[in-house]
Amino acid sequence: MEVRVGVADSPRELVVSSSLSPDEVESQVADALRAGSGHLTLVDQKGARYVVPASRIAYVEIGPSDSRKVGFTA
């Protein structure tokens, strides 16, 4: 599962590969946005933690991980 978080006033987005289901990620985002001064914490597949203040979240995109294809075609 790939989660992309757009941060307000930042030209880049945060991309996290998570083992959570889309519903679990959506629930975490909704909880963070409901708590006025809260934050969103995501943990990637390697165990790194990402913390984003909820007030700075511009958008969240939840989708399948892109598998990179390696090789040559004829």
Sequence and secondary structure as in RCSB ss.txt:
>XXXX:A:sequence
MEVRVGVADSPRELVVSSSLSPDEVESQVADALRAGSGHLTLVDQKGARYVVPASRIAYVEIGPSDSRKVGFTA
>XXXX:A:secstr
 EEEEEETT SSEEEEE SS HHHHHHHHHHHHHSTT EEEEE TTS EEEEEGGGEEEEEEE       S   
